Amino acid sequence: MKHFKIVFLFFLLNFSSPTFGYCSSVIFTVNITDLLKLTVPGKKLILENNKSRKLLQTENDALENKLLTEEKELSELRNTLSTDEFRAKAIQFDKRVTSIRKKQAKKEEDLNNQIRKEEANFLKAIYPLLYEILSERGGVVLLDQRNVILWDSSVDITSEAINVINRVLGAGIKLDEK
């Protein structure tokens, strides 16, 4: 029995752990967020999206300031207008504010949808490269690390993927399919 335990321990130690320098896994992980943030085309996409968000925010701020000024002017007219005249102007102002808010909310929704579409196009553009890396390593499954609780760093292909994406796609990637 003692001899069996030694043989069992020998097999357990030699065959249960991966060999050094080579990962024999068929499941690999990648950090999709890092691929977006740390690759040249991903950084370009983020920069353009941030510019669009900033333009919309600047437009919203300007409209807000304009409406606040108009509201103040309307409040000052309260003392000089009859109740009916003031009420009519206030209702008209409220309708304009509501219309502007709806229009700006629609612009924001459209921008968010466009950003999601561009990020999806980025992923579609890099999938063949990820598949190539996965195949070269003998893998059959690639998981986004956001959906994995624990993994060994030997199955993480993020750094390699970043290098390949930058080398192959660089800054010349065309992400939108308009």
C-alpha positions in Angstrom: 0.0 0.0 0.0 2.9 2.4 0.8 4.4 1.7 -2.6 1.0 2.4 -4.3 0.8 5.8 -2.5 4.3 6.8 -3.8 3.4 5.8 -7.4 0.1 7.6 -7.2 1.9 10.7 -5.8 4.4 10.5 -8.6 1.7 10.4 -11.3 -0.3 13.1 -9.6 2.7 15.5 -9.5 3.9 14.8 -13.0 0.6 14.7 -14.9 -1.7 17.0 -13.1 0.3 20.2 -13.6 1.0 21.9 -16.9 4.4 21.6 -18.4 6.6 24.6 -18.0 6.8 27.0 -20.9 3.9 25.5 -22.7 0.2 25.9 -21.9 -1.8 22.8 -22.9 -5.2 24.4 -22.3 -7.9 24.5 -24.9 -9.6 27.4 -23.1 -8.0 30.9 -23.2 -9.0 34.3 -21.9 -8.7 37.8 -23.2 -9.5 41.2 -21.7 -11.7 42.8 -24.3 -11.7 46.1 -22.5 -7.9 46.2 -22.7 -8.1 45.4 -26.4 -10.2 48.5 -26.9 -8.2 50.7 -24.5 -4.6 49.6 -25.4 -4.6 49.0 -29.2 -4.1 51.8 -31.7 -7.5 51.3 -33.4 -9.2 51.0 -30.1 -7.6 54.2 -28.7 -8.6 56.0 -31.9 -12.2 54.8 -31.5 -12.3 55.9 -27.9 -10.9 59.3 -28.8 -13.4 59.9 -31.5 -16.3 58.8 -29.3 -15.1 61.1 -26.5 -15.0 64.0 -28.9 -18.5 63.3 -30.0 -19.7 63.1 -26.4 -17.9 66.3 -25.5 -19.5 68.1 -28.5 -23.0 67.0 -27.4 -22.3 68.0 -23.8 -21.1 71.5 -25.0 -24.3 71.8 -27.0 -26.4 70.8 -23.9 -24.6 73.3 -21.7 -25.2 76.1 -24.2 -28.9 75.2 -24.5 -29.1 75.1 -20.7 -27.6 78.5 -20.3 -29.8 80.0 -22.9 -32.9 78.5 -21.3 -31.9 79.7 -17.8 -31.5 83.2 -19.2 -35.0 83.0 -20.9 -36.5 81.6 -17.7 -35.0 84.5 -15.7 -36.4 87.0 -18.3 -39.8 85.3 -18.1 -39.8 85.5 -14.3 -39.0 89.2 -14.5 -42.0 89.7 -16.8 -44.3 88.2 -14.2 -44.8 91.5 -12.5 -45.5 93.4 -15.7 -47.9 91.0 -17.4 -51.4 90.0 -16.6 -51.9 86.5 -15.1 -53.3 85.2 -18.4 -50.5 86.7 -20.5 -47.8 85.3 -18.2 -49.5 81.9 -18.1 -49.5 81.7 -21.9 -45.8 82.7 -22.1 -44.9 80.2 -19.3 -46.8 77.4 -21.1 -45.1 78.3 -24.4 -41.7 78.3 -22.6 -42.4 74.9 -21.0 -43.3 73.4 -24.3 -40.0 74.6 -25.8 -38.0 73.3 -22.9 -39.8 69.9 -23.2 -39.2 69.8 -26.9 -35.5 70.7 -26.5 -35.0 68.0 -23.8 -36.6 65.4 -26.0 -34.4 66.4 -29.0 -31.2 66.3 -26.9 -32.2 63.0 -25.3 -32.7 61.6 -28.8 -29.3 62.9 -29.8 -27.7 61.2 -26.8 -29.5 57.9 -27.5 -28.4 58.0 -31.1 -24.8 58.8 -30.1 -24.8 55.9 -27.6 -26.2 53.5 -30.3 -23.5 54.7 -32.7 -20.8 54.1 -30.1 -22.1 50.6 -29.4 -22.1 49.9 -33.2 -18.6 51.1 -33.6 -17.4 49.0 -30.7 -19.1 46.0 -32.2 -17.4 46.7 -35.6 -14.1 46.9 -33.8 -14.7 43.5 -32.3 -15.8 42.1 -35.7 -12.5 43.4 -37.1 -10.3 41.8 -34.5 -12.2 38.4 -34.3 -10.1 36.8 -37.1 -6.9 37.9 -35.3 -8.1 36.4 -32.0 -9.1 33.2 -33.7 -5.6 33.0 -35.3 -3.9 33.4 -31.9 -6.3 30.9 -30.4 -5.7 28.3 -33.2 -1.9 28.7 -33.0 -2.1 27.9 -29.3 -4.4 24.9 -29.9 -7.3 26.5 -28.2 -11.0 26.0 -29.0 -12.6 28.4 -26.6 -11.8 32.1 -25.9 -13.5 33.8 -22.9 -13.8 37.4 -22.1 -12.1 37.9 -18.7 -15.1 39.9 -17.5 -17.0 36.6 -17.5 -14.4 34.5 -15.7 -13.8 34.4 -12.0 -10.4 32.8 -11.9 -7.8 31.9 -14.5 -4.1 31.2 -14.7 -2.1 33.9 -16.4 -0.7 31.3 -18.9 -4.1 31.2 -20.6 -4.4 35.0 -21.0 -3.7 36.1 -24.6 -4.4 39.8 -24.1 -0.9 41.1 -24.5 -0.3 38.9 -27.6 -3.6 40.1 -29.0 -2.7 43.7 -28.5 0.6 43.3 -30.3 -1.0 41.5 -33.2 -3.9 44.0 -33.5 -1.4 46.9 -33.5 0.9 45.2 -36.0 -1.8 44.0 -38.4 -4.5 46.7 -38.1 -2.5 49.7 -36.7 -4.2 53.0 -37.2 -5.5 52.2 -40.7 -8.5 50.2 -39.6 -11.8 51.1 -41.1 -14.4 50.3 -38.3 -17.6 51.8 -39.6 -19.7 50.1 -42.3 -21.9 52.9 -43.5 
